[in-house]
Amino acid sequence: MGAALLGLAACHGITREALRFSATGLALSSLDALVVDAAFFARLGWRRVGIYTRHPRARADRLGGPGAAFAIIVPAWDEAAVIGAMLRRLTATLDYPNYHVFVGVYPNDAATRSAVASVTDARISIATCVRPGPTTKADCLNHLWRAVVEHERQVGPFQAVVLHDAEDVVDAYELRVFDHLMPRLAMVQLPVEPLVDPESPWIAGHYLDEFAESHLKDVVIREGLGAGVPSAGVACAIRRDVLARIADAAGGLPFDADCLTEDYELGLKIKALGERTALVRIARPGGGVVATREHFPADLKGALRQKTRWLLGIALGGWDRLGWRGGLADRLMLVRDRKSIAAAFLTMVAYAVGALVLLDLVLAGLIPEMARFAPLVVPGGILDWTLRFTTAALVWRLAMRAGCTAHVHGWREGLSSLPRAVVANFINAGAAWGAMQRYIEIRQGASIKWDKTEHRFPVE
């Protein structure tokens, strides 16, 4: 029994140290989120008192009439299942006449080309990439950029280039908003709202929570603090002259073909040029805001693939490619973006430590001799106060996420966000592990390719 008790004492001590490590890590990790939340509520209060009491809120259908021309570019690899429906809906519903759509396809993807060609509309052009697909999304976007420039030589200039994906449900008032805000802003990002998928309430559902919090609060505060606003890659308009400046600085092409998250980097590059960027939320008639809506992956494999690509490009590749440029606000946001991999692993450690603590408590109830061990947490000690702080921060974090989700998708989804947080943590941890593995492979010489997910377009 003496040897067994000695082993229990060792395990008890390890549990205490693991608890101290995870609690300290979670406390530090929560600080930047609290700064963002405080800034959000300060900004919200100031706007309600200082702006909305003097000026009415804007609404998309009340903005000025059609003005400048817009180029909409849509990269499409293996998108035959959705691109036709997307284009038909876009051309039928956009409340703005002055635009042209460019769709990038590949020479070895006849099905997608046929689907695009089946939409007989003079406002749609096909741009074929030189190399067989898949290359990278950025490479396809560069081919689309060339098509835009060539079209301008024949027809005239565009005010801005609008980014979209093949599965996007584009808001009818989108171009009205872009026309109203440009050229004052160099880049305008509209919110992205995942569509509710009743068949995948946990995996597809967790995207509702993450995008609601990001595009209702986090990205808005980036602008409010003076940091760069990253593009989401869809529902994003970039002024034509600014995109040309980026292209000229890069040797002629604005998108880096070796980048997996070219959209994220693009917003930061625009900010580095001294231009203004913003995520804009404008009400639309009938409720809600002008936003792009789309289905996100409904299965675990698709969600892991997509999030692995995001983490690889933003948290790892972005560190290599962009460094730590910018002012204090920019660096704070870069820390938030790049700590995501460490935070995902730390959350898994916290789950494991929680299981160890529970086991320790059960054993203490069964084995009276363990009462002689030093307590895991000394009341009033540093660890005790750290655990109080992390518990309060967790409750606050869940409340903020539920509130944001409820604001965008209704109270039922807001309540569902609470248990979905656990699902999201495990998905993010799996994606973080995959991103680390893929990053090592790329550093060892592996090629970079467009590792896209299967897309769906809603049946209306």
N, C-alpha and C positions, 0 to 999 in steps of 0.2 A: 504493500500500500504506500510505503514511503516513496518508492520510485514513481508510482503513478501520480502521487500528489505533487512530486517535483515536476513532472511533465505538465500537470495542470497549471502549476504556478508559472512555468515558462510560457505556456499558451496564453495565460491570462496577461502576462506582461507584454507579449507580442500584440495581443488584441488592443491593449491600452495605447501602445505606441502607434499602431496602425490607425486607431481612432484619432489620435492627436494629428497624425500626418494628413488624413483625409479631411478632417475638420478645418485645419489651417488652410489647406489648398482650396477648399470650397469657399471659405471666407474671403480669401484673396481674390478668387475668381469672380465673386459676386460684386466686387466693389465698382467695377466699370459699368455694370448694368444698373446699379443704383444711381450713378452719376447721370446716365442717359435718362432714367426715369424722372429724376429731379428736374433735368433740363426740359423734358417733355411737358411736365405739368406747369413749369414756369412759363414756357412758351404758350401753352394752351390758355392759361389765365390771362397773359398779356394780350393775346389776340382777341379773346372774348371781351375784354374791357377796353383795350386801346384801339381795336380795328372794327370789330363787328357791331359795336355800339354806334359807330359813325358811318360805316359803309355796309350796304347789304351784301350778303354772300352771293358769290357768282354762281350762275347756273349755265350749263353748256349750251342749251338751246337758245339762250339769250345773248350769246356772244355775237360779234360782228359777222358779216357775211363772208363768203369764200374769197380768199385773196391769193396768196402765193401758191406755187405748184410744189407738190411733194412727191418724192420718189420712195416707194415702199419696196424694200428688198427682203426676199424670203429664201433662205438657203434650204435646199430639199434633197436629201439623200434617202432613198428607200421610203418615200412618203406617198406612194400611190394610193394608199388606203384613206388618206385624209386631205391631200392637197386640193383635189378637185372640189370637195364640199367646202373647204375653207375659202377658196377663191370665189366660188359662186355666191356664198353668203356675203363676203366682203364687198364685192362689186354691186350686190343688190341692196345693201343696207347703209353703206357709208354716206353720211349726209354732207357730202363735199365733192364737187365735181372735178376739181383740178388736181389730179394725181395720176401716177403711172406705177404699175406693179412689175417688178423684175423678179423672176423666179430662177434660182440657180439649180441646175440639174447636172447629172454626170453622164458621160458617153456610154457607160455600162449599166445604166438604169433606165431602160426603155419604158418600163411601166410608169414611172413617175413622169417622164416626159409626155407620155400619152395622156395621163390624167390631167396635166396642165393644159395640153393642147385641146382637150375636150371642152374647156371653158372658152368659148369663142367670144372674146371681148378685146377690142382694139387697145384697151388700156393695160393689157397684160403682154409682157415680153419674156421670152425664154433666153437665159444665158447659160451656155454649156461650158463646164469646166474642161480644162485641157487634159488633165490626168484622170484615169479611172478612179472611181470612188471606192471606199470613203477615204478622203484625205483628212483635212481638219475643217471644222466649220469656218474658221478664219480664212482658210484658203478659198472656200466657196464664196465667202463674203467679198474677198478681193476680186474675184471674177465678176461679181455683181457690181462692184464699184466701177470696174472698167466699162461695164454695160451702161451704167448711169452716165458716165462721162461721155461716152460715144453718143448716147441719146441726146444729151445736152447740145452737142455740136450741131445736131440736125434740127432740134425743136426749140431749144432755149433752156435757160438755167432753172434748177430747182432751188427752192429756199432751204430745204432740209431733206435729209435721208432718214426714213423711218424703218426701224428694225422690227421684224416679226418672224415667228416660226410657223411651220406648216400646220400646226394643230390649234392655232390661236383663234378664239372667237373675238373678233375686233369690234370695239364699241363704235356705234354709228357716229358719235360726236367726236371721235378722237382727233381727226384732222382740224376740226374747228378749234379745239383747245390748243393744238400746236400752233396754228396760224395766229391765234390771239396772243400767245406768249413769246413768239419769235418775231424779230431778232433780239429782243431784250435778253433772252436766255440762250446760251449756246447749246445746252442739252436739256430736254424736258423728259422726265421719266414719269409715266403714269403707273398707278398701282397694278399689280398682277393678283388676280383672285382665283385660286384653284376652285374648280367646280366640285360641288358635293357629289360623292359617289356612294350611293346606298349599298352597293355590293362590296365596298372596301372602306368601312367606316374607320378602321384603325390605321392602315398603311397610307391609303390616299388621304384619309382624314387628317393625318398629322401635318400634311402640307398646309391645310387650312389655317392651323394654329400658327405655324411658323411664318407664313406670308402675311397673315393679319397683323401680327406683332411687328414684323419687319417694315411693312409698307404703311402701317398706320402710325408707327412711333419711331422705330430705330433709324430708318433711312431719312425720315423727315428731320430728325434731330441732327443728323450729319450736316445737313445744310444749315440748320440753325446755329450750330457751333462753328461754322465756317470750314468744315471739312469737305472733301470731294464726295460727290454722290455717285456711287457705282451704277452703271447701267445694268438692268436685268436682262438685256438681250432681246426683249420684246416690249412693245408699247413704248418705245423710246425713240425720240426724234433728235437728231444731231444736225446743227446748222451746217449747210453745205460748205461754207468757207472755212469753218473750223475743222471739218473732216479733211478738207484739202490741205490745211496746214499740217495736220498729223501725217497725212500721206507724204507730203513733201519732205518732212523731217525724217521719214522712214525709207526714203528712196523711191517713192511713187505709190506705195500701197498703204492704206490706213490700218489694216488689220494684220497682226503678226501671225503668220501661218504656223509658227511653232508654239502657239499659246492655246491652252484648252479653255480658258475663260477670258476670251478677248473682250467680251462685253463688260465684264467687271473692270478690267484695266482701262478700257476706253474712257469711262467716266473720270477716273483719276488722272489720266493724261490731259483731259480737257481742263480740269481744275488747275493742273500744273501750268497750263498756258495762260492762266490768269482770267479765264472765262467763268461765267456763272452757270451753275447747274442746279437743278431742283427736281424733287419728286413732288408732283402737283396732284392734289385731290380736289376735283370740282364736281359738284352735284349734277346729276342728270335727271331729266324729267321721269317721273315714275318711281323715283327712289334710288338710293345707292349713288355711287360716284362713277365717273368715266374711267373705265379700267378694261384691261384685257383679261378674259377668262379662258381657262383651258383645263383639260383633264391632266392630272399628274399620275405617275405610276401607281397602279393598284396592287401590284404584287411585290413581294419582298426583294426578289432578284432585280427588278427594274428600279426600285427605290435605292437599293444599294449601289447599283451601277451609276445612277444619276448623281447621287450624293458623293460617291467616290470621285467622280470627275470634278465636281464643284470644289471639294476639299483639296484635291490634288492641285487644281489651278489657282485657287485663292490663297489657301493657307501655306502651301509649300512652294509651288511655282511662282506665286506672286512675291514671296520673300526673296527668291533668287533674282527675279527679274526687276522688281521695283525698289527693293531695299526698304529704307525707312524715310523716304522723302516727305517733305511738307512740314507744317507747323505742329504745334502741340495737339490741336484737335485731330489733325490728320493721323498723327502717330497713335493717339488714343484709339481711333477707329481701326487702324491697322492691327493694333494689339487685339482688339475684339475679334477681328476677322481671323487672325492667325493663331489665337489661343484655342480655337475650336477643336483641334485635334487633341491637344492636351486636356481640354475640358471634358471631352467625350470619354477619354480613358480614366480621368479622375472620377467621373460619375460611376463608372463600372467598379472602380476601387471602393467607392463609398457604399455601393450595394453589397459588395463582398464583406466589407467591414461591418455593415449593419447585421449581416448574417452571423458573423463571428460574435458580435456583442450579444445577439439574441441567444446563441448557443452558450455563451459564458453565463448569462443569467439563468438559463435552464439548469446548467450544471451546478451553479451555486445553490439553487433551490433543492437539488438532489443530494449534494455532498456537503454536509455541515462544515467539514474542515476548511472549505474554501472561504469561510467567513473571516479567516485569519489573513487572507490576502489583502493587499492594499486595494482600495476601491478603484474601479476604472476611471471614475470622475470624482474628483474632490469637490464637494460643494463650495462655491465661491471662488474656486481656482480659475486659472487662465483657461483650461480646457472647458470647464463648465460654462464660462461666459462666451467662449468661442462657439460652443454648441448651441447656446441660446441665440447667438447672432445668426448662425447658419440656418437654424430652424425658422427664425423670423424671416430671413431672406428667402427661404424656400417657399414659405406661405405667400409672401409678397409676390414672388416670381410667378407662382401658379395663378394667383389672383389677377395679375397683369395680363397673363396669357389668356385666361378665361374671359376677361373683360374685352380684350381686343378681338378675340374670336367672336364673342357675342355681338359686338358692335357691327361686325362685317357680315356674319352668317346667322345670327339669331341665338337666343339663349340656350336652345338645345345643344347646338354645337359648342357653345361656350362651356357648358357643363361637361360635355364629352371630352373637351380638351384636357381636363384634369387627369383621367386615367390614360389618355393618349400620350401624356408627357413621358410615361414610362416606355411606351412603344417607341417614341421618338428618340429617347436616350439610347436604346439598344440599336436602333437603325443607325444613328449617328456614330456609335462606337464601332459597328461593323464597317461603316464607310471609312472611318478614320484608319482602321487597320488596313483596309484595301488601298487607301491612298498612300499610306506609308510604303506598302509593298510595291505599288506601281511607281512611286517616286524613286525607289532604289533601282528598279529595272531601267527607268529612263536615264538615271545617272550612269548606269552601266552600258548605255548605248541603245536601249530599246527605242523603237520608232513611236512617234506620237500620231494617233489617228482619232477620227471622230467616233467615239464609243457611245453612240446615241441610244436612247431607249425607244421602245415601240410607242407610237402615238395613237390617240383616239380623238375623234371629233364627235361632239354631241349630236344626237339625233333630235331635231327640234320637232 
